């Protein structure tokens, strides 16, 4: 993980509201985690600034679903609302996931209170296929549901 990508990812992780990782995660731990889950990624840049990070974890469940990609996207707080997450998702959907041998994509753990992300992923063709009640400890809201979202 480059320093530029870490600058994008760190504020989102520390806020603890939209991504299910430990809020005190260090750059070294994030790199180890990415390697452990077999993440393949890319980044979105604008000029000299990183605006987003795309992670494709392959596969979702190695033995049972080797051709279903688990996706994750993080956009720099300063760049939200500019269509970057949508662009990363569409790029993944149209070219990257298929090129890597996946037939479907899913989000394993979308924070239910992140209504903006839920609407965005639905507009990109994902459907809510599961709900995990009170699965996420939101720093302001307490326990909230997590969603599993899927598209072929």
Beta strands, then each sheet from edge to edge (+ up, - down):
strand 1: 39-46
strand 2: 49-57
strand 3: 68-75
strand 4: 104-111
strand 5: 127-138
strand 6: 142-151
sheet 1: 1+ 2- 3+ 4+ 6- 5+
end
